[in-house]
Amino acid sequence: MTSQPFDWNDLRFFLAVARSRTVSLAGRRTGTDHATVGRRISALEAALGLQLFERNPRGYNLTQHGEALLGMAGAIEAEAVRIEETAAVSSKGLPVR
């Protein structure tokens, strides 16, 4: 186990890079610059103690650890979207299912 927990927000950057395979495109998709994306990916890897991507001139490819994290991070993202949708419905005074 690592000495400090990872930043949940870094999963957004992880998903963006995993999906786009470049930090430049991930930056555009997250509304940040590529340097920030690169720092957040490095911070996530350091906090987890795992290499999540293999970096090469053509982009970022997931490692085995990255592939394993992809499904978990996607599930977290889906739950976050569900929370947002539930809150939006509740704020309109509609019953929550």
Secondary structure as a PSIPRED ss2 file (coil, helix, strand):
# PSIPRED VFORMAT (PSIPRED V4.0)

   1 M C   1.000  0.000  0.000
   2 T C   1.000  0.000  0.000
   3 S C   1.000  0.000  0.000
   4 Q C   1.000  0.000  0.000
   5 P C   1.000  0.000  0.000
   6 F C   1.000  0.000  0.000
   7 D C   1.000  0.000  0.000
   8 W C   1.000  0.000  0.000
   9 N C   1.000  0.000  0.000
  10 D H   0.000  1.000  0.000
  11 L H   0.000  1.000  0.000
  12 R H   0.000  1.000  0.000
  13 F H   0.000  1.000  0.000
  14 F H   0.000  1.000  0.000
  15 L H   0.000  1.000  0.000
  16 A H   0.000  1.000  0.000
  17 V H   0.000  1.000  0.000
  18 A H   0.000  1.000  0.000
  19 R H   0.000  1.000  0.000
  20 S H   0.000  1.000  0.000
  21 R C   1.000  0.000  0.000
  22 T C   1.000  0.000  0.000
  23 V H   0.000  1.000  0.000
  24 S H   0.000  1.000  0.000
  25 L H   0.000  1.000  0.000
  26 A H   0.000  1.000  0.000
  27 G H   0.000  1.000  0.000
  28 R H   0.000  1.000  0.000
  29 R H   0.000  1.000  0.000
  30 T H   0.000  1.000  0.000
  31 G C   1.000  0.000  0.000
  32 T C   1.000  0.000  0.000
  33 D C   1.000  0.000  0.000
  34 H H   0.000  1.000  0.000
  35 A H   0.000  1.000  0.000
  36 T H   0.000  1.000  0.000
  37 V H   0.000  1.000  0.000
  38 G H   0.000  1.000  0.000
  39 R H   0.000  1.000  0.000
  40 R H   0.000  1.000  0.000
  41 I H   0.000  1.000  0.000
  42 S H   0.000  1.000  0.000
  43 A H   0.000  1.000  0.000
  44 L H   0.000  1.000  0.000
  45 E H   0.000  1.000  0.000
  46 A H   0.000  1.000  0.000
  47 A H   0.000  1.000  0.000
  48 L H   0.000  1.000  0.000
  49 G C   1.000  0.000  0.000
  50 L C   1.000  0.000  0.000
  51 Q C   1.000  0.000  0.000
  52 L C   1.000  0.000  0.000
  53 F E   0.000  0.000  1.000
  54 E E   0.000  0.000  1.000
  55 R E   0.000  0.000  1.000
  56 N E   0.000  0.000  1.000
  57 P C   1.000  0.000  0.000
  58 R C   1.000  0.000  0.000
  59 G E   0.000  0.000  1.000
  60 Y E   0.000  0.000  1.000
  61 N E   0.000  0.000  1.000
  62 L E   0.000  0.000  1.000
  63 T C   1.000  0.000  0.000
  64 Q H   0.000  1.000  0.000
  65 H H   0.000  1.000  0.000
  66 G H   0.000  1.000  0.000
  67 E H   0.000  1.000  0.000
  68 A H   0.000  1.000  0.000
  69 L H   0.000  1.000  0.000
  70 L H   0.000  1.000  0.000
  71 G H   0.000  1.000  0.000
  72 M H   0.000  1.000  0.000
  73 A H   0.000  1.000  0.000
  74 G H   0.000  1.000  0.000
  75 A H   0.000  1.000  0.000
  76 I H   0.000  1.000  0.000
  77 E H   0.000  1.000  0.000
  78 A H   0.000  1.000  0.000
  79 E H   0.000  1.000  0.000
  80 A H   0.000  1.000  0.000
  81 V H   0.000  1.000  0.000
  82 R H   0.000  1.000  0.000
  83 I H   0.000  1.000  0.000
  84 E H   0.000  1.000  0.000
  85 E H   0.000  1.000  0.000
  86 T H   0.000  1.000  0.000
  87 A H   0.000  1.000  0.000
  88 A H   0.000  1.000  0.000
  89 V H   0.000  1.000  0.000
  90 S H   0.000  1.000  0.000
  91 S H   0.000  1.000  0.000
  92 K C   1.000  0.000  0.000
  93 G C   1.000  0.000  0.000
  94 L C   1.000  0.000  0.000
  95 P C   1.000  0.000  0.000
  96 V C   1.000  0.000  0.000
  97 R C   1.000  0.000  0.000
